[in-house]
């Protein structure tokens, strides 16, 4: 077995670190590129929402007894919104018809 000098050991260590960091940088770039590619393809597959006609005001729909009116949902399914409202009412210890939810929005991307 050959003896390695301190200088040669330092060079070998630096080459090893450089190899590892180069690999990590390549993985990071690959992840960013693939993420942008999949986000672009996901945006293409989502159907655009139909245009809303704002010429005539919509008639107010009658609300159920005990309700507080319309609830706006942003990127949340009605089933998920119902579960969120039920959980909030349960944690607060109040009946759901005594709470007023104005909107529910998903905040995670």
Helices and strands as residue ranges (DSSP letters): H 6-45, E 72-74, H 78-92, G 96-98, E 103-105
